[in-house]
Amino acid sequence: MRTRLLTILQSGRIADATAVCVLFCRLAVCFGQQALPEDMHACALASIEYVYTEKFKQAEEEAKKIVDINPEHPAGYFFLAVAIDSWMMYYQSSKREEEFYRCCDRAIDNGERLLSKDPNNAWVKFFMGGADGYKGTYESRYERWITSFRHGWKGVSTLMDLSKTNPDIHDINFGVGTYHYWRSALTKMLWWMPGVGNKCEEGIKEIYDAKNFGIYTKIASAVSLIAILTNEKRYEEAAKICDEMLAKYPTTLVFCWGKARALFGMERYEDAEQAYQYILSRVESEAIDNHYNAALCHLWLAKTYLKMKRYTQSTAECNRMNYYNFDNEIKKRLDKYFSEANSIKDQAKAASLKKQEAEFTP
């Protein structure tokens, strides 16, 4: 069964399954400026690889090596923040939030000190702006929109200024594109206001550029694109990127989640069901489990069964969301999903009654 589920997640029915996203690219030179010294660069790529093979402790260790090599550079603290945040996202936990912010702030402080001596150091600006952007992304996960936009704007302002002088640093487009898309997507209803334009498509193109040509943001850009394309209902396109990533990282949950959502959007409900069942088996076997991910799996299974007209199973999955003991923080984050589950149960009940009435109508 596990093999069958992985086959579905990796399937190339939508796109050529042989298309593999290349993680590593050769060390780039931007206006004669090397991204990072060779030893730091190697540790950075190793840390990224460990993040996407879900070996978060090793990812942190590689980032700490960068700090040991040059404790005054922002890169080590930036990649340490990435590793810590990846751990928190994987477990849907805020347990290490203070560590994360300390690393981001240290990256920013180090960057400011180095720029006071060398104001044209493009990669120092990149890691400094990226740290602010990362704080904005983290805040958005908890729907703290004011602080999210504040940090996001500060980071993206640094990156946009950098793009004017160093347009060949494609990694810049990951942060700029992500900001352009989500700012536009969240403010579409304000299109008539001065200065608020729709930059969704521009943002998508920018993130594709980072995915194709970036040094350190290739895979992060793929993760971002999957979420964005799903939000745009471009499910086949999202599934294609999932297939690329799953070809290299066949059990990495962030891509399994993306593929399951894309399958649902494409109305491949049987495949979506098996994909969510696979994710559920994974998250429930974790030593660290606050049940957030499990609850989301049950919700999506309920949605899937409703589409498949398996109303009893849909209701059962909604009820299973209540089987767990959640702490107050997780319960608050899941509140809107419990409301959605109640709506699904009402829909399933109404559809089931309608079906019964039709069967007994002479």
N, C-alpha and C positions, 0 to 999 in steps of 0.2 A: 504493500500500500504506500509506504514512504517513497519508494522508487517511482510509483505512479504519480504521486503528488509533485515530486520534483520535476518529473517529465512535463507535467502541465505547466509548472512555473517557468520552465526553461523552453517551452515549445516555441517553434518558429512558425506557427500557423499564420501569424500576422506579418511577420517580417523574417528575413533570412536569418536563421538562428546562428549562422556562422559569423555574423557581424559582431566582432568583439571590440569593446571600448578599450583602447590602450591606456593603461594607468600611467606608465612611465614615459616620459618624453626626454629627449636629450637636453642637456643643460643649455638654457637659452641665453642669448646675449641681447640686451635691450639698450640701444644707444651706447654700446661698448661697456655696459655695466652688467656684471654677472649677478644672477638672482641671489645666491648665497655662496659662501665658500664651499668647496667640494665636500668637506667632512660634514658641515652643517646641512648641506643639500641632501646628502645621502641619508642622514638621520630623519630629515623632514619627510622624504619619500617613504622611508620605512615606517614612520609613525602613521602616515596616511594609509599605507597598506594594512597595518594592524587594525586601524579603526574599521576598515571595511571587511576584515575577516573576523570582526567582533572580538578581538583580543585587546581589550582596552588597557589592561595593565601594561602590556608590552608597548602599546602606543604611547602611554605616558612616559615609560622609561626612555624611549627614543627621543621624545621631546625634551626630557630632562638632560639628555646628553648634549643637546644643543645649548641649553642653559650653562652646562658645565664648560663647554667650549668657549662660549662668549656670553657671560652673564649680563653684559650691558646691551646686548642686541635684543630687539623685541621679538624676533622669530621664535625663540625657544618657548617663551611664555605664551605666544600666540598659539603654537601647536599644542602646548599643554592644555590651554583652554579648549581647543578643539576636541582633544581626547576626553577631557572631563565632561564636556557638553554631550559628546557622543554617548558616553556612558549614561548620562541622565536621560537622554532621549530614548535610548534603548529600553531602559527600565521605567520610563515615564516617571522619574523621580526628581525632586528638587533638593535632595539630600546634600548635594555638593555645590550648591549655588554659591556659597561664600568663597569656596576655593576657586570656582570659575571666575567670579568677579575680581578676585585678587590677581589672577593671572592676566585677565584682560587689562586691568588697571596698570599692572607692572609693564605689560607690553607697550601701553600708551605712554607711560612715564619714561621708559627707556627710549622710545622713539623720539619723544620731544627733546630729551637731552642730546641724543645723537644729531638731530636736525639742527640744534642750536650751533653745532660745530660744522655740520655738513648739510646745509639746507637743500642740496640737490640730490640727496640719496633717495632715489626713487623707491627702492624696495623697503627701506625703513618706513617711508610714507605708506606703502602698501600694507605692511603688517600693522602699523598704527591705525590706519583707517579700517582695516579688517577687524581689529579688536573691538572698535566702537560698533561696527556693523553687527558683529557677533552678539554683542549685548542687546542690540535692538531685536535681533532674531529670537533670542532667548525670551525676552519680555513678551514678544508676540505669542509665544507658545502658551503663555498664561493669560493672554488677552489683556495685558496691561498696555493698552494702545498708546497712551500719552508718552510713557517712558520709552516704549518701543520706537515711536516716530522720532523722539528726541535723540536717542542714541543712533538710530538708523540714519537720520539726516546728518548728524555730525560725521559719521563714518563715510557716508556716500559723498559728502561735500569734499572730504579729503581725497577720495578716489576719483571724483570727477575732475578736480583740479589736476590730479596726477595724469589723468587720461589726455589732458591737453598737451602736456610736455613729453609724456612717454606712452604714446598710443600703441606701441608694440608690446606692452605688458598686457597680454590678453586676460590674465587673472583678474585684472581690474573689473572686467565686464561681468564677473560673477556677482560681486556686490552691487554694482550699479544697476545691472539688469534685474536682479531680485528686488531691489528697492523700486525701480520704475514699474515693474509689473504689479507688485502687491499694493503699492500706493495708489496706482490707477484702479486696480480691481476693487479696492475698498472704498474708493471715492467716486465710482462711476455715476452715482446719483447726483454728484456735485459738478458734473461736467460743465454746467453753465457758469460756474464761479471763475473769476479771473485767475489765471495761473494754474488752474487745475485741468490739465488735458489728459487724454487717454493715451498712455504710453505702454499699454499692455504688449502689443506686438513688438514694439521697439525693445522692451525688456526681454522678451522671449528670444529675439535675435541675438541680443547681447549675451545671454546665458549660453546659447548654442555656441557662440564664439569662444567663450571660456571653456566649454566642454571639449571643443575640438582642438583648441590651440593653447590652453592654459598649461602652466607647469604644476601648480599645487591645487588647483580647483577643478580639475577635470571631473572627478567623481562627485564632488559636492554639487557641481553644476548639473550633473545627471539626476541626482536626488531632487534638486530644486525643480528641474524641468518636469519630472514625473508628476509632482504635486501640482504644478502650474497647468500642465496640459490636461490633467484630470479635471481641474477646476474649470478649464475652458471646454470641457466635454470632447476633447480631441483624444479619445481613448485609444484608438489604434496607434497614434503617434507615441502616446505614453507607454503603451505595451511594447512598442519596438525598442524603446530605450531600456525598459525592464529586461527584455530578452538579451540585449547587449550586456547589461550588467550581470545578469544571472548566469551568463555563459562563463564569466570569470569568477563570480561570487555566488555559487548556486544555492547556498543556504542563508545568505545574509538577509535578515528580516526586513530591513528598510525596502529592499527591492521586492521581497515577497509580498509585503503590504501593498506596494505600488501595483504589482501585477494582479493581485486579487481585486483591487479596486477597478483596474482597467477592464478586467474580465467581466465584472458586474456591469460596468458602463456599456460594454459591447453586447450585453444580454446573453453572455455565455454562462448561464447561471449554474449549470452542473459543475463546470470547471471552477467557477468562483466559490462554490460550496466547498469543494475539495481543497482549494487554496486556503480558505479561512479555517478549515478544520486542521490543516497542517500547521498554520500559525498558532492556533489555539493549543495544539499539542506541545509546541515549542515553549510558549510563554508560561504554560502551567507547570512545566518541568524545571523552570528556573529557580535557583536557590533564593534569589531576591525577587519577590513577587508581591506587589501591592494590589494586584488584580485589575489594574486599569486596562491593560492590554487585553486581558481575558474578557472583560466586560464589553469592550469594543468588538471583539470577535463575535460574541453572542449577538450583539446588535446587528452586525452585518450579516450574520447567518439568518437572523430573523427577517431582515430585508430580502435576502435571497430567497428564502422559503416562501415569503409572501408573493414574490414575483413568479415563483414556480407553482403557486396555488396550493401549497402544502401548508394549510392554515393552522393545523394543530401543531405542527413542528415550529412554525413561526411564533406562535404564542408561547410554546415551551422555551424557545431561546430567549424571549423577552423575560420570562420568569426566572430563567437561570442567572440573569444579571443580578438578581436579588439574593443569590445563594452565598455571596462573598461578604466578608467583613471588611469594609473599607474604613480607612482613617478619615478624619474630617476633611483634610485637604483634597484627597482623591474623590471623596463623595461630592464635594463642591464642584470639582472639575467635571464630574460625570453627570451633574444635575440635568443639563440639557439633553443628554443622551437617554437618561431615564424618562424624561418627558417624551422624547421621540419613541421610545419603546412602548409607552402607554398608548400613543397614537397608533402604532403598528398593531398592537393588540386589538384596538377598536376596529381597525380596518379588517383584520383577520376574522374577527367575530362577525362583522357585518357581511363580509364576502362568504363566509361559511354558511350563515343563515340564508343568504340569497341562493346559494347553491343547493341547499336542502329544499328550499321552497320550489325551486325549479324542478327538482327531481320528483317531487310529490304532486306537481301540478298536472292534472289529467289532460 
